[in-house]
Structures are given as structure tokens and as C-alpha cells.
Amino acid sequence: MKLLSMIHDVQNINKLSEHLDGFILTFTKYSKNITYDFTLNYLEVIDQIKKLNKEVFLSFNRLFTDFELSHLEEFIKDLPFDKIDGIFVADIGTRFIIKNVNQKVEVIYHPETLLTNTFDFNFLEPDFNGAFVSKDITLKDIITIGLNKKLKLFYTGHGHMSMFYSKRPILSSFKSLVSKDIEVKDNYELNLKEPKRPNEFFKVLEDDSGTHVFRGYVLASYPYLDELEKVVDYLVIDSLFKDDEYIMSIAPLYRGQKLNDEQIDKIKQTYNEEWHDGLLFKKTVIKGDIDD
């Protein structure tokens, strides 16, 4: 199992490479939830990463309109495809735009919630080279898909779980209605609280790609590493809302290294977060079946 994460500061690539097998590059116009915009320096960064013998993945995981896809097609014509190990996409149309430019590059489907069973996962072959299993299924479901997979299996195993994504600037609209004197665009400090979950503050973010809501707790799957390693080809540490130091402190847990309770508590306190096993042992239910 290989370990991937994003980058917050290009100055830290060498240090991060000691912990990771590859990097995910993000772009303001083509990615959602970016940690750094590589639009102007991606060629130099890709060369730097490849010299370290690490893998490079590009994230084009926005939901695109036809107009936006035409701009993406122009942008990717200059990509050094021979140095790129894969491209993440969130919709099927993006895959065909990419393959129109380069047939050989590997495309990985990243729809977040859609791939919940073996049939859905394998149905993507041969159009895709890999895919992310749904974040809403149990560990048992992930293992079942993994044991029967026909393409590479990706899994976001650590980070704030995405709950909602809209292309609309919802926070800006809300601000205009309530006349709040607060900057909402690209503000990573905003939280949302709802009556039914009084103890959890949901992360909420508006960026160029739209509006996003995340669970307040952090999914931490490292206790189940022995089982995940049997089927997961690439595990992603999602470091949105964090920094490169966080990645370096978390990565050893996904390398099988043991941190004591004091070390783990220090990480949680430093970043003011609570760790949780997400839905790994809790099946998703239809709204109304339980009081949640």
C-alpha cells in the first residue's frame, strides 16, 4: 500500500518525501479543496518530485460545466504526461477530455460517495485505471470490494470527511442576506453547528470551486491498517485545514509505526481535533431510521 498526500509548501517536498510515496498537486481553476496552487510552477515541481523517485498525481476533481471543460482541455495539452502517474477526476466527462489529449495517462475516478459495491467499482474498467471507494461504506465493504477489484483501489483514510459540495457560493449568499461583517471566501476557520449534533462543529469552506461542508471530527483509519493493506493500493492523507508538519506527524501511523498515547494526544491538542473511525463500523442508514 502506497501513501499519498497534498502539499502546502513546496519548500517541504524533500522532507515530506521521507514519509510519502507520492504527492497530489492541486490547481485553483481545476481542483476543489486546494492546499497550494501549482498552476505556475507545476513543471518544476513535477521534475523535483520525480528526481526523488516519488509518484505524481494531479487533482482535477471539480464538477465542470462544458465551458470549464474546454479550458481544462487547453490546459492539459502542455502537461508532461510521461512524468504523471495519474489524474484524479470527479466526473466521467473529465476522463474523456483527458483521454482525448493523451490515451496513455492513468485516470482515477474520485466521486467520493458513489462506489459502494464491487459491481460499481469494476464497471469502470477499462475506462478508468483506478477509483476511490466510497467514504460512506464499512471496512467490511471495502475489503469485499478490494478482494474482487479489477482496477487500483484508492481510499481516503485520514482527514475531515467531505459531506457536501455545491458549485454555488452559498456562504457569500448567506453573508449578503444577514449582512455579516466577515470574510467568507477562502476562510479555513469557519465552522457550522447544527442542533442535532451540539458537540460537533462542521468545517465549512467556500473557494473558487464552490461551497464545501466536512465532518468536524477527523477520520483516522490507522488502527485497521493490517486489513486495509490487504486491498488498498493507495491510501490518501487529506491534509486540508492542516499543514505539512501535520502530514509528517501522521504519516508514521500509516507506515505501521506505533505512537504512544501521549504522542497522539499531542497531535490532537496541537490541531484541536478529535479522531474517529467514521463509518467503518457503522452502516449508512436512510434518514429517519435512527435519530441522527
BAFI-3210 file (N, C-alpha, C; in Angstrom, 3 decimals, decimal comma, padded with zeros to 6 digits):
// residues 292
n [1|2|3|4|5|6|7|8|9|10|11|12|13|14|15|16|17|18|19|20|21|22|23|24|25|26|27|28|29|30|31|32|33|34|35|36|37|38|39|40|41|42|43|44|45|46|47|48|49|50|51|52|53|54|55|56|57|58|59|60|61|62|63|64|65|66|67|68|69|70|71|72|73|74|75|76|77|78|79|80|81|82|83|84|85|86|87|88|89|90|91|92|93|94|95|96|97|98|99|100|101|102|103|104|105|106|107|108|109|110|111|112|113|114|115|116|117|118|119|120|121|122|123|124|125|126|127|128|129|130|131|132|133|134|135|136|137|138|139|140|141|142|143|144|145|146|147|148|149|150|151|152|153|154|155|156|157|158|159|160|161|162|163|164|165|166|167|168|169|170|171|172|173|174|175|176|177|178|179|180|181|182|183|184|185|186|187|188|189|190|191|192|193|194|195|196|197|198|199|200|201|202|203|204|205|206|207|208|209|210|211|212|213|214|215|216|217|218|219|220|221|222|223|224|225|226|227|228|229|230|231|232|233|234|235|236|237|238|239|240|241|242|243|244|245|246|247|248|249|250|251|252|253|254|255|256|257|258|259|260|261|262|263|264|265|266|267|268|269|270|271|272|273|274|275|276|277|278|279|280|281|282|283|284|285|286|287|288|289|290|291|292]
n.u [000,840|000,594|001,386|-000,155|-000,303|-001,287|000,324|001,473|003,460|005,994|008,596|008,837|008,905|011,063|011,405|008,877|008,916|010,259|008,371|006,254|004,899|004,104|002,779|000,013|-001,022|-002,571|-004,856|-005,995|-008,022|-008,979|-009,212|-010,882|-010,882|-008,106|-004,647|-002,420|-001,630|-000,575|-000,394|001,384|003,926|004,071|005,552|008,254|007,955|006,976|009,207|011,017|009,838|009,886|012,620|013,114|012,219|009,498|005,893|003,566|000,482|-002,238|-004,860|-007,922|-010,554|-012,914|-016,445|-017,329|-018,567|-019,555|-018,274|-016,168|-014,785|-013,713|-011,696|-010,090|-009,233|-007,542|-005,562|-004,400|-003,035|-000,387|000,762|003,282|002,927|004,332|005,545|003,630|001,754|-000,921|-004,284|-006,735|-010,239|-013,566|-015,865|-017,271|-017,134|-014,833|-012,825|-012,943|-012,247|-009,573|-008,476|-008,798|-006,723|-004,458|-003,924|-002,621|-002,155|-002,945|-006,181|-008,009|-010,958|-012,812|-015,352|-016,229|-018,638|-020,008|-019,149|-019,944|-020,076|-018,929|-019,688|-020,247|-017,682|-015,983|-017,228|-016,192|-013,955|-012,793|-012,365|-011,354|-008,393|-008,131|-009,859|-011,599|-012,920|-016,142|-016,568|-018,501|-018,932|-018,553|-015,690|-015,695|-017,111|-015,293|-013,159|-014,382|-014,882|-012,247|-011,055|-012,114|-011,512|-010,863|-009,346|-007,065|-007,278|-008,190|-008,165|-009,376|-008,002|-007,494|-008,455|-010,673|-013,935|-015,605|-018,829|-020,635|-020,977|-021,258|-021,470|-022,183|-021,782|-022,501|-022,009|-021,314|-023,724|-025,333|-024,061|-024,637|-027,327|-027,612|-025,967|-023,424|-020,303|-017,834|-015,192|-015,740|-014,839|-012,425|-011,824|-010,572|-011,247|-013,871|-016,829|-019,635|-022,587|-025,074|-028,372|-028,919|-026,480|-024,858|-022,296|-020,465|-018,590|-018,927|-016,702|-016,632|-016,351|-015,785|-014,632|-012,976|-014,138|-016,620|-018,907|-018,272|-018,816|-017,680|-017,223|-016,797|-015,071|-012,018|-011,391|-009,694|-007,963|-005,859|-005,724|-006,690|-004,977|-003,706|-005,710|-006,552|-004,270|-004,268|-005,902|-005,991|-004,518|-003,566|-003,416|-004,793|-003,825|-005,691|-004,998|-006,255|-007,099|-004,990|-001,402|001,943|003,553|001,765|001,125|003,591|003,713|001,564|001,884|003,718|002,028|000,618|002,486|002,819|004,121|004,284|002,810|002,853|000,235|000,555|001,989|000,138|-001,998|-000,821|-000,641|-003,377|-004,130|-002,531|-003,633|-006,220|-008,317|-010,564|-010,368|-011,784|-013,506|-015,087|-017,360|-016,630|-017,454|-020,109|-023,004|-024,353|-027,476|-030,947|-032,340|-034,172|-034,409|-032,854|-032,252|-030,410]
n.v [-001,191|002,167|005,520|008,642|012,250|015,744|018,929|021,720|023,614|024,148|024,129|022,106|019,660|017,812|016,945|015,880|013,788|011,788|010,485|009,850|008,153|009,399|012,427|014,732|017,084|020,252|022,621|025,904|026,580|024,119|022,220|021,128|022,181|023,011|022,934|024,179|026,205|025,012|025,988|027,770|026,722|023,983|022,360|022,509|021,541|018,933|017,789|017,946|016,220|013,758|013,347|012,569|010,078|009,638|009,356|011,165|012,736|014,412|016,594|017,003|017,516|018,958|019,701|020,087|022,457|022,526|024,708|025,160|022,754|023,002|024,851|023,399|021,378|022,778|023,518|021,065|020,174|020,855|019,349|017,281|014,311|011,902|011,928|011,847|010,052|009,616|010,949|012,536|012,541|013,846|013,505|011,705|012,817|014,422|012,575|011,691|013,979|014,244|011,837|012,316|013,977|012,619|009,257|007,405|008,171|007,512|007,507|008,302|007,648|009,702|010,028|010,332|009,379|007,459|004,833|002,021|-000,717|-003,898|-004,327|-001,716|-000,628|-002,235|-001,914|000,283|-000,393|-000,786|001,945|003,529|003,625|003,353|003,815|005,594|004,127|004,478|006,860|006,313|003,702|000,547|-000,957|-003,677|-003,735|-002,378|-004,176|-006,347|-005,292|-004,772|-007,320|-008,299|-006,615|-005,030|-002,980|-000,387|000,357|003,135|004,995|007,348|007,725|009,245|012,253|015,168|014,249|014,685|016,052|017,483|019,173|021,951|023,815|026,376|029,656|029,537|030,492|033,156|034,110|033,768|035,552|037,986|038,165|038,304|040,316|040,056|041,017|039,637|037,828|035,417|033,967|031,584|031,179|029,350|028,927|028,767|027,408|025,167|024,701|022,449|021,797|019,048|017,886|018,944|018,866|018,780|020,558|021,459|021,641|024,255|025,555|027,953|028,213|028,864|026,833|026,370|025,583|023,848|021,293|019,671|016,856|017,415|015,930|013,999|011,501|008,606|005,971|004,306|002,330|000,060|-000,833|-003,231|-004,754|-003,040|-002,799|-005,125|-004,792|-002,139|-000,043|002,575|004,822|007,812|010,677|013,259|016,504|018,945|021,964|021,631|021,341|020,933|019,912|018,540|016,385|015,049|014,248|012,529|010,557|008,405|006,685|005,409|003,953|001,828|002,309|002,622|004,983|006,346|006,914|009,443|010,845|010,802|012,178|014,654|015,491|015,710|017,735|019,853|020,451|020,760|018,722|015,917|012,415|009,752|006,739|007,033|005,808|003,212|001,125|001,434|001,169|003,088|004,662|005,062|008,271|009,000|006,479|006,228|008,326|010,655]
n.w [000,000|-000,947|000,106|-000,087|-000,265|-000,086|-000,767|001,084|001,139|-001,113|-000,336|001,448|000,223|-000,012|002,657|003,150|001,361|002,635|004,036|002,387|-000,533|-002,761|-004,317|-004,372|-006,614|-006,707|-008,266|-008,683|-010,583|-011,399|-009,427|-006,434|-003,014|-002,478|-001,452|-002,237|-004,997|-007,975|-010,527|-011,827|-011,419|-011,855|-013,603|-012,761|-010,164|-010,575|-011,848|-009,725|-007,856|-009,240|-009,410|-006,882|-006,939|-006,525|-006,805|-008,922|-008,807|-010,315|-009,401|-010,696|-009,719|-009,646|-010,273|-013,490|-015,896|-019,403|-020,598|-018,782|-019,038|-021,576|-021,199|-019,458|-021,182|-022,896|-021,084|-020,232|-022,425|-022,398|-020,444|-018,887|-019,650|-019,531|-017,121|-015,240|-012,916|-012,521|-012,808|-010,938|-011,145|-010,813|-012,204|-014,978|-017,515|-017,520|-017,675|-020,353|-021,741|-020,951|-021,954|-024,652|-025,158|-024,233|-024,449|-022,877|-020,230|-016,823|-015,414|-012,565|-010,922|-008,802|-007,104|-004,513|-003,035|-004,550|-005,260|-003,974|-004,009|-005,343|-008,038|-009,044|-008,760|-010,393|-012,813|-014,001|-015,401|-018,772|-018,757|-016,716|-014,685|-012,011|-008,848|-006,242|-003,392|-001,854|000,778|002,548|003,299|005,069|006,756|006,251|003,836|002,180|002,179|000,895|-001,695|-002,398|-002,496|-004,769|-006,823|-010,026|-010,815|-009,685|-006,236|-004,422|-001,364|000,907|003,820|006,065|007,583|007,449|006,772|003,729|003,320|001,787|-001,313|-003,366|-006,400|-006,059|-004,503|-001,555|001,071|000,627|-000,368|001,875|003,612|002,362|002,867|005,645|006,325|007,525|008,865|007,814|006,336|003,964|001,774|000,958|003,616|006,082|008,661|009,382|010,893|011,202|013,023|014,097|015,450|016,133|016,527|018,823|019,865|017,859|015,546|012,329|009,618|007,297|004,042|001,524|-001,708|-004,875|-006,328|-005,266|-002,580|000,458|002,874|005,787|007,999|011,493|013,099|012,710|010,409|011,208|010,193|010,790|012,905|011,701|009,846|009,137|007,917|005,862|004,276|002,825|000,645|-000,288|-002,628|-002,772|-000,153|000,992|002,738|003,735|003,968|004,142|005,787|007,469|007,768|006,374|008,390|009,925|008,231|008,234|010,869|011,089|009,132|009,927|011,393|009,430|008,285|009,769|012,110|015,633|017,683|020,923|023,383|024,468|022,497|020,390|021,561|021,798|019,128|018,512|020,307|019,462|016,971|017,598|017,416|017,029|016,817|014,872|013,872|011,690|009,331|009,306|010,857|010,989|009,376|006,684|006,979|005,989|006,122|008,994|009,916|012,169|015,004|014,086]
ca.u [000,000|001,364|000,829|-000,180|-000,909|-001,143|001,459|001,115|004,604|006,938|009,879|008,821|008,777|012,111|011,106|007,672|009,226|010,755|007,213|005,223|005,268|003,725|002,169|-001,162|-000,915|-003,879|-004,867|-007,131|-009,102|-009,393|-009,331|-011,589|-010,172|-006,678|-003,726|-001,420|-001,924|000,624|-000,605|002,529|005,221|003,902|006,609|009,423|007,631|006,913|010,590|011,613|009,269|010,362|014,029|013,076|011,637|008,151|004,839|002,869|-000,925|-002,863|-006,260|-008,888|-011,739|-014,097|-017,547|-017,121|-019,527|-018,941|-017,368|-014,976|-014,046|-012,956|-010,481|-009,268|-008,623|-006,421|-004,510|-003,713|-002,243|001,024|001,218|004,306|002,207|005,255|006,003|002,443|001,332|-002,365|-005,076|-007,997|-011,388|-014,791|-016,973|-016,843|-016,818|-013,451|-011,975|-012,906|-011,470|-008,169|-008,070|-008,725|-005,409|-003,439|-004,577|-001,847|-002,146|-003,928|-007,210|-008,589|-012,289|-012,908|-016,672|-016,408|-019,671|-020,787|-018,688|-020,251|-020,111|-017,978|-020,163|-019,997|-016,239|-015,404|-017,908|-015,387|-012,935|-011,411|-012,312|-010,541|-007,301|-008,272|-011,015|-011,744|-014,136|-016,954|-016,234|-019,693|-019,136|-017,836|-014,425|-016,039|-017,462|-014,053|-012,417|-015,080|-014,586|-010,821|-010,722|-012,674|-011,269|-010,222|-008,503|-006,407|-008,203|-007,736|-009,009|-009,008|-008,005|-007,297|-008,815|-012,066|-014,743|-016,472|-020,256|-021,481|-020,270|-022,081|-020,724|-022,699|-021,138|-023,589|-021,642|-021,398|-025,146|-025,798|-023,490|-025,358|-028,659|-027,570|-025,072|-022,346|-019,032|-016,835|-014,721|-016,101|-014,114|-011,126|-011,650|-010,482|-011,535|-015,314|-017,452|-021,091|-023,142|-026,482|-028,995|-028,897|-025,117|-024,366|-020,896|-019,602|-018,564|-018,599|-015,874|-017,326|-015,393|-016,149|-013,472|-013,316|-014,900|-017,952|-019,048|-017,993|-019,036|-016,961|-017,427|-015,904|-014,022|-011,067|-011,342|-008,367|-008,139|-004,616|-005,846|-007,153|-004,008|-003,429|-006,756|-006,572|-003,112|-004,539|-006,694|-005,839|-003,284|-003,118|-004,158|-004,583|-003,988|-006,254|-004,468|-006,968|-007,228|-003,801|-000,170|002,874|004,024|000,734|001,322|004,785|003,450|000,546|002,318|004,263|000,945|000,185|003,632|002,875|004,865|003,428|002,977|002,183|-000,942|000,988|002,331|-001,103|-002,749|-000,153|-001,069|-004,774|-004,199|-001,897|-004,527|-007,564|-009,173|-010,996|-010,266|-012,979|-013,389|-016,033|-018,423|-016,000|-018,189|-021,483|-023,608|-025,170|-028,905|-031,866|-032,741|-035,410|-034,312|-032,318|-032,256|-029,025]
ca.v [000,000|003,402|006,632|009,900|013,417|017,014|019,759|023,086|024,490|023,408|024,030|020,923|018,437|016,848|016,371|015,061|012,596|010,761|009,838|009,556|007,514|010,267|013,711|015,161|018,502|020,883|023,806|026,750|026,549|022,774|021,345|021,648|021,972|023,029|023,322|025,028|026,327|024,677|026,369|028,471|026,056|022,527|021,660|022,410|020,689|017,545|017,349|017,771|015,009|012,577|013,147|011,898|008,751|009,593|009,428|012,447|012,681|015,722|016,556|017,806|016,913|019,820|019,386|021,057|022,725|022,388|025,844|024,933|021,622|023,465|025,473|022,316|020,686|023,603|023,491|019,779|019,884|021,120|018,530|016,257|013,088|010,806|012,045|011,865|008,683|009,511|012,174|012,325|013,272|013,626|013,154|010,866|013,654|014,887|011,466|011,637|015,140|013,914|010,779|012,900|014,603|011,588|007,973|006,531|008,594|006,816|008,371|007,695|008,190|010,100|010,624|010,431|008,556|006,625|003,451|001,350|-002,171|-004,454|-004,135|-000,324|-000,398|-002,918|-001,447|001,367|-000,946|-000,311|003,396|004,111|002,770|003,217|004,534|005,722|003,556|005,449|007,150|006,025|002,261|-000,027|-001,632|-004,964|-003,472|-002,033|-005,423|-007,139|-004,697|-004,927|-008,708|-008,608|-005,450|-005,200|-001,814|000,057|000,859|004,298|005,205|008,474|007,069|010,156|013,636|015,564|013,621|015,577|015,740|018,240|020,044|022,645|024,805|027,711|030,354|029,592|031,339|034,556|034,444|033,900|036,788|039,128|038,209|038,642|041,474|039,747|041,627|038,580|037,336|034,006|033,313|031,010|031,275|027,969|028,911|028,790|026,167|025,120|023,917|022,138|021,434|017,623|017,486|020,128|018,733|018,686|021,743|021,040|022,544|024,759|026,307|028,412|028,571|029,132|025,725|026,311|025,512|022,503|021,037|018,486|016,452|018,100|015,026|013,531|010,066|008,024|004,543|003,569|001,119|-001,054|-000,861|-004,616|-005,177|-002,158|-003,068|-006,298|-004,473|-000,744|000,234|003,914|005,474|009,257|011,537|014,541|017,485|020,214|022,582|021,327|021,835|019,851|019,318|017,575|015,183|014,346|013,654|011,485|009,516|007,191|005,790|004,653|003,133|000,740|002,688|002,829|006,164|006,134|007,757|010,822|011,443|011,003|013,258|015,924|015,867|016,136|019,017|020,877|020,810|020,897|017,824|014,634|011,338|008,918|005,717|007,347|004,832|001,914|000,083|001,895|001,228|004,248|004,343|006,018|009,300|008,692|005,157|006,469|009,739|011,122]
ca.w [000,000|-001,040|000,871|-000,817|000,382|-000,781|-000,352|001,471|000,881|-001,954|000,368|002,313|-000,573|000,332|003,970|003,013|000,576|003,554|004,641|001,401|-001,794|-003,863|-003,993|-005,127|-006,937|-006,873|-009,123|-008,320|-011,579|-011,794|-008,257|-005,265|-001,748|-002,760|-000,385|-002,880|-006,424|-008,735|-011,921|-012,409|-011,221|-011,799|-014,338|-011,895|-009,019|-011,053|-012,034|-008,395|-007,246|-009,963|-009,044|-005,585|-007,210|-005,966|-007,813|-009,055|-009,219|-010,450|-008,994|-011,451|-009,106|-009,652|-011,171|-014,566|-016,967|-020,727|-020,792|-017,961|-019,603|-022,746|-020,661|-018,939|-022,318|-023,356|-020,059|-020,111|-023,624|-022,111|-019,313|-019,186|-019,320|-019,263|-015,736|-014,383|-012,595|-012,542|-012,678|-010,227|-011,676|-010,037|-013,090|-016,089|-018,670|-017,433|-018,129|-021,810|-022,173|-020,729|-022,885|-025,988|-025,263|-024,035|-024,212|-022,004|-018,834|-015,995|-014,835|-011,365|-010,639|-007,393|-006,905|-003,065|-002,387|-005,468|-005,445|-002,713|-004,162|-006,302|-009,411|-009,412|-008,823|-011,556|-014,024|-014,546|-016,277|-018,824|-018,949|-015,659|-014,213|-010,571|-008,320|-004,798|-002,824|-001,133|002,173|003,346|003,485|006,203|006,489|005,647|002,440|001,484|001,989|-000,124|-002,995|-002,666|-002,818|-006,092|-007,676|-011,322|-011,022|-008,459|-005,234|-003,646|-000,190|001,758|005,119|007,194|007,308|007,637|005,733|002,965|003,442|000,863|-002,256|-004,350|-007,165|-005,730|-003,378|-000,568|002,204|000,187|-000,436|003,259|004,146|001,799|003,458|007,073|006,456|008,450|008,514|007,921|005,050|003,868|000,679|001,323|005,066|006,559|010,099|009,603|011,342|011,163|014,128|013,920|016,740|016,466|016,877|019,536|020,263|016,685|014,707|010,974|008,834|006,120|003,238|000,181|-002,513|-006,270|-006,902|-004,676|-001,119|000,942|004,298|006,226|009,373|012,414|013,553|011,704|010,192|011,427|009,899|011,039|013,727|010,874|008,761|008,720|006,988|004,693|003,423|002,008|-000,552|-000,716|-003,360|-002,391|000,922|000,941|003,906|003,309|004,924|004,094|007,112|008,272|007,166|006,060|009,636|010,319|007,410|008,695|012,178|010,931|008,198|010,549|011,810|008,255|007,905|010,724|013,306|016,790|018,526|022,205|023,613|024,724|021,203|019,640|022,223|021,487|017,774|018,598|021,013|018,624|015,870|018,174|016,664|017,594|015,832|014,848|012,830|010,621|009,091|009,094|011,579|011,115|008,051|006,359|007,067|005,397|007,070|009,682|010,549|013,504|015,370|013,868]
c.u [000,878|000,613|000,976|-000,711|-000,673|000,070|000,951|002,218|005,636|008,304|009,973|008,795|009,823|011,826|009,880|007,971|009,772|009,603|006,204|005,785|004,940|002,986|000,980|-001,050|-002,302|-003,749|-006,136|-008,299|-009,680|-009,583|-010,270|-010,764|-008,664|-005,881|-002,619|-001,759|-000,642|000,562|000,652|003,839|005,144|005,000|007,847|009,170|007,570|008,318|011,261|011,134|009,795|011,833|014,147|012,506|010,283|007,124|004,133|001,447|-001,456|-004,341|-007,084|-010,283|-012,917|-015,235|-017,554|-018,358|-018,810|-017,921|-016,066|-014,129|-013,215|-011,658|-009,535|-008,543|-007,426|-005,254|-003,719|-002,879|-000,750|001,568|002,287|003,771|003,135|005,765|004,850|001,944|-000,182|-003,029|-006,395|-009,091|-012,634|-015,987|-016,435|-016,456|-015,380|-012,494|-011,841|-012,156|-009,978|-007,685|-008,040|-007,356|-004,298|-004,102|-003,899|-001,905|-003,249|-004,893|-007,892|-009,898|-012,427|-014,252|-017,081|-017,419|-020,250|-020,407|-018,806|-020,278|-019,179|-018,406|-019,884|-018,513|-015,651|-016,043|-017,081|-014,291|-013,499|-011,284|-011,453|-009,487|-007,347|-009,467|-010,958|-013,027|-014,851|-016,464|-017,360|-019,934|-018,239|-016,516|-014,672|-016,373|-016,212|-013,244|-013,059|-014,797|-013,130|-010,421|-011,207|-012,407|-010,587|-009,365|-007,965|-007,414|-007,543|-008,709|-008,489|-009,141|-007,794|-007,660|-010,272|-012,900|-015,659|-017,923|-021,086|-020,604|-021,272|-021,210|-021,131|-021,963|-022,141|-023,246|-021,719|-022,850|-025,724|-025,314|-024,261|-026,748|-028,643|-026,635|-023,974|-021,033|-017,911|-016,447|-014,977|-015,317|-012,736|-010,805|-011,709|-010,802|-013,029|-015,836|-018,965|-021,577|-024,617|-027,071|-028,855|-027,510|-024,441|-022,883|-019,930|-019,731|-018,067|-017,742|-016,648|-016,390|-016,015|-014,870|-013,916|-014,189|-016,313|-017,923|-018,959|-018,263|-018,372|-017,346|-016,404|-014,773|-013,141|-011,135|-009,896|-008,488|-006,906|-004,768|-006,208|-006,229|-003,753|-004,454|-006,760|-005,423|-003,331|-005,192|-006,465|-004,495|-002,690|-004,019|-003,782|-004,790|-004,469|-005,869|-005,103|-007,235|-005,999|-002,579|000,765|003,415|003,028|000,906|002,495|004,587|002,478|001,066|002,909|003,199|000,492|001,350|003,792|003,669|003,898|003,794|002,253|001,050|-000,559|001,317|001,082|-001,923|-002,135|-000,546|-002,496|-004,902|-003,630|-002,851|-005,989|-008,574|-009,487|-010,933|-011,414|-012,787|-014,467|-017,157|-017,862|-016,728|-019,650|-022,075|-024,421|-026,642|-029,716|-032,316|-034,086|-035,376|-033,763|-032,331|-030,833|-029,043]
c.v [001,246|004,554|007,926|011,024|014,641|017,765|021,153|024,081|023,685|023,270|022,754|019,601|017,399|016,173|015,463|013,750|011,468|009,948|009,322|008,842|008,390|011,493|013,989|016,660|019,066|022,212|024,610|026,609|025,164|021,803|021,974|021,317|021,926|023,412|024,225|025,045|026,123|025,137|026,952|027,701|024,531|021,776|021,459|021,461|019,218|016,991|017,077|016,477|013,749|012,293|012,457|010,487|008,566|009,756|010,784|012,205|014,118|015,600|017,539|017,367|017,862|019,159|020,472|021,230|022,520|023,496|025,630|023,784|022,042|024,125|024,421|021,615|021,466|023,513|022,187|019,424|020,047|020,263|017,529|014,872|011,915|010,814|012,000|010,437|008,515|010,862|011,823|013,158|012,906|013,313|012,475|011,699|014,130|013,822|011,469|012,835|014,836|012,882|011,276|013,522|013,568|010,272|007,149|006,911|007,881|007,821|007,624|008,408|008,457|010,795|010,755|009,446|007,447|005,151|002,672|-000,168|-002,605|-004,206|-002,712|-000,076|-001,000|-002,513|-000,376|000,879|-001,128|001,206|004,107|003,102|002,533|004,014|004,575|005,018|004,640|005,633|006,733|004,536|001,741|-000,650|-002,975|-004,794|-003,154|-003,291|-006,271|-006,614|-004,955|-006,330|-009,108|-007,509|-005,829|-003,989|-001,349|000,687|001,969|004,506|006,400|008,015|007,968|011,574|013,926|015,017|014,641|015,109|016,336|019,098|020,628|023,640|026,233|028,331|030,581|030,520|032,820|035,002|034,640|035,218|038,002|039,276|038,701|039,810|041,249|040,364|040,610|038,116|035,844|033,267|032,875|031,200|029,868|027,836|028,853|027,408|026,307|024,229|023,696|021,607|019,964|017,112|018,648|020,068|018,657|019,947|021,338|022,092|022,978|025,710|026,703|028,824|028,786|028,044|025,625|026,261|024,057|022,425|019,708|018,136|017,150|017,210|014,603|012,011|009,597|006,512|003,701|002,350|-000,128|-001,258|-002,277|-005,111|-004,336|-002,468|-004,263|-005,935|-003,068|-000,569|001,577|004,453|006,953|009,871|012,893|015,587|018,857|020,679|022,327|021,989|020,663|019,167|018,276|016,267|014,366|013,691|012,483|010,294|008,276|006,194|004,900|003,911|001,966|001,047|002,992|004,131|005,911|007,135|009,215|011,535|011,740|012,138|014,616|016,419|016,411|017,506|020,142|021,379|020,871|020,027|016,550|013,582|010,361|007,860|005,862|006,339|003,423|000,767|000,465|002,042|002,504|003,839|005,418|007,014|008,975|007,335|005,262|007,954|010,277|012,463]
c.w [000,000|-000,369|000,084|000,058|-000,477|-000,228|000,002|001,124|000,086|-001,295|001,203|001,539|-000,184|001,667|003,909|002,291|001,450|004,140|003,625|000,181|-002,988|-003,381|-004,910|-005,355|-007,246|-007,630|-008,854|-009,289|-011,820|-010,627|-007,237|-004,028|-001,952|-001,519|-000,912|-004,374|-007,230|-010,191|-012,565|-012,317|-011,265|-012,543|-013,467|-010,735|-009,420|-011,254|-010,695|-007,744|-007,924|-009,665|-007,688|-005,695|-006,531|-007,081|-007,775|-009,550|-009,282|-010,106|-009,811|-011,011|-008,918|-010,433|-012,239|-015,442|-018,305|-020,979|-020,019|-018,505|-020,816|-022,310|-020,101|-020,081|-022,853|-022,375|-020,106|-021,347|-023,378|-020,968|-019,755|-018,810|-018,981|-017,822|-014,738|-014,173|-012,573|-012,372|-012,008|-010,880|-010,873|-010,910|-014,334|-017,308|-018,688|-017,948|-019,644|-022,394|-022,064|-021,739|-024,330|-026,243|-025,160|-023,634|-023,126|-020,531|-018,050|-015,354|-013,704|-011,032|-009,141|-007,131|-005,439|-002,497|-003,261|-005,479|-004,141|-002,811|-005,281|-007,743|-009,877|-009,644|-010,107|-012,874|-014,740|-015,486|-017,687|-018,950|-017,910|-015,215|-012,713|-010,108|-006,802|-004,365|-002,029|000,294|003,111|003,568|004,609|005,765|005,811|004,169|001,611|001,185|000,888|-001,523|-003,369|-003,067|-004,204|-007,120|-008,981|-011,685|-009,676|-007,508|-004,420|-002,488|000,599|003,201|006,306|006,760|007,619|006,475|005,059|003,058|002,313|-000,029|-003,245|-005,096|-006,796|-004,531|-002,244|000,602|001,844|000,097|000,955|003,863|003,641|002,407|004,898|007,372|007,498|007,951|008,728|006,526|004,968|002,788|001,152|002,801|005,650|008,048|010,407|009,986|011,320|012,297|013,876|015,223|017,119|016,841|017,602|019,881|019,082|015,839|013,320|010,282|007,594|005,377|001,907|-000,541|-003,957|-006,884|-006,340|-003,161|-000,664|002,446|004,647|007,661|010,261|012,901|012,388|011,607|010,367|011,284|010,232|011,954|012,921|009,675|008,247|007,705|005,717|003,739|002,494|000,674|-001,103|-001,408|-002,962|-001,279|000,942|002,320|003,399|004,351|004,807|005,528|007,994|007,636|006,931|007,314|010,144|009,548|007,936|010,054|012,090|010,133|008,875|010,995|010,657|007,597|008,877|011,977|014,445|017,501|019,830|022,382|023,814|023,412|020,380|020,246|021,923|020,102|017,814|019,241|020,161|017,552|016,308|017,429|017,438|016,503|016,002|013,779|011,753|010,524|008,888|009,796|011,796|009,728|007,877|006,352|006,377|006,458|007,662|010,357|011,963|013,766|015,281|013,129]
res [m|k|l|l|s|m|i|h|d|v|q|n|i|n|k|l|s|e|h|l|d|g|f|i|l|t|f|t|k|y|s|k|n|i|t|y|d|f|t|l|n|y|l|e|v|i|d|q|i|k|k|l|n|k|e|v|f|l|s|f|n|r|l|f|t|d|f|e|l|s|h|l|e|e|f|i|k|d|l|p|f|d|k|i|d|g|i|f|v|a|d|i|g|t|r|f|i|i|k|n|v|n|q|k|v|e|v|i|y|h|p|e|t|l|l|t|n|t|f|d|f|n|f|l|e|p|d|f|n|g|a|f|v|s|k|d|i|t|l|k|d|i|i|t|i|g|l|n|k|k|l|k|l|f|y|t|g|h|g|h|m|s|m|f|y|s|k|r|p|i|l|s|s|f|k|s|l|v|s|k|d|i|e|v|k|d|n|y|e|l|n|l|k|e|p|k|r|p|n|e|f|f|k|v|l|e|d|d|s|g|t|h|v|f|r|g|y|v|l|a|s|y|p|y|l|d|e|l|e|k|v|v|d|y|l|v|i|d|s|l|f|k|d|d|e|y|i|m|s|i|a|p|l|y|r|g|q|k|l|n|d|e|q|i|d|k|i|k|q|t|y|n|e|e|w|h|d|g|l|l|f|k|k|t|v|i|k|g|d|i|d|d]
***
